Amino acid sequence: MELWHLPLLVAGGFACGVINAMAGGGSFVTLPLLLFLGLPPQIANATNRVAIVLQTAAGVATYHHHGVRPWRHLLPIAIPTVLGSLLGAYLAAHIDEASFRKAAAVLFVVMIGTVFLDPKRWQRRATMGRIRPWLYPAFFLMGIYGGFLQAGLGVLLIGTFVVLGGYDVVNGNALKFSLAFAFTAAALITFAGFGQVQWLTGLALAIGTVLGGIVGARLVISQGVRWVRWFVVVAAAGAIVKLLSG
């Protein structure tokens, strides 16, 4: 990592943290940034997980501090999701770079639609829902995607918890952060085992991401959410072009 990379990483991480807290899809910003700084796609994908792990850990701690602790609901869905994440990370680590670029670009196109899901529109009083066993295979598939690429998955998770699981947005978000921490940590360990993580770069990104998450959690201006979504779309489009152009 060169010295001039540091402010860009912190700034990009900050934007990612705000976006993840307000809407989800922050990796659509950080992955293009890492590619712009010259990291190979697979290294960028692996290094990005350092920031995600630390931000999700901070999110879990914040919800726990405020008494939102739906942890007993976590284990049944964490098992298939983490197993899927390990498989997805293994595939991402072993696929050749050209194929990874194409697969990542396709997945970006598919997952960018999740950015327009708006969990804030669901007005439900404090409710503790339940994930039915028939959804476990879906969590396994989401885990595979999370291990392979991850971008955009947070919005899909909160949508699953609220729409299909019956949770209110607060408890759904707490579960989302907890589940994301579990499967991202598993993917990070896998990538690290194959030597694909640039730790200093990831930690610099994480500084901004954690700070942005704190700020984003306090922003409640709905117009800002709409603007952030379009920012995410532009960043994702840039990533797709970069991946396909080499």
C-alpha positions, 0 to 999 in steps of 0.5 A: 500500500502506497502512502497516497492510498491511505486517505482514499481508503479511509474516505472510501471506507467511510462512504461504504459505512454510511451506505451500509448503515442507511441502505446496504450495498457499500461494497459496490463502492469499496470494491471499485476503489480497490480495483482502481488502486491496482489490486487484482480482482480476487485480492480486492475481493478478499481484502474487502472482507477485513472492513466488512468483518470489523463493521459488522462486529461494531454493528452487533456490539451497537445493537447489543448495547441497546438491548436488541439481542435476537441471538437465539434465532441466529444459530439455525440460519448461521450454520447453512449460511456459513457453510455456503460462505466457505464454499463460495470463498473457496470457489472465489479463491481458486477460479482463474482471474478471467473467469472471476472477472466475468462471474463477478461482473454478472453477479454485480448486475444481478445484485445491484437490483437489491439496492432498490429494496427499501426496508425502511418502508416496512412499518411493523411494530417490534416483532420477533419473527421466525425463519422457517426450516424451508428457508435454510437452503436459501440461506445456504445459497446466499452464503455461497454468494456472500463468500464469493462476492458479497456486494448487495447481500445485506439488503437481500438479507434484511428483506428476507428477515422482514418479508419472509421471517416476520421480524421488525426492521430493528430485529431484522437488522440486528440479525443481518449484522450478526449473520454477516459477521459470521459468514464474512469472518468464515470467508476472510479466514478462507481467503487468508489461508490462501494468502489473498488478503492485504491486511494493511490495506484492509485495515485502512479501509476498515477505519473509514468503514467503522466511522462511516457506520457510526455516522450513517446509523444516526442519519435518518433523512430519507432523501439522503437514502435515495441519493445514496442508492444512486451513488451505489449504482454509479459505483457498481457500474464502474466496477462492472466496466473495470472487471470486464475491461481488465 
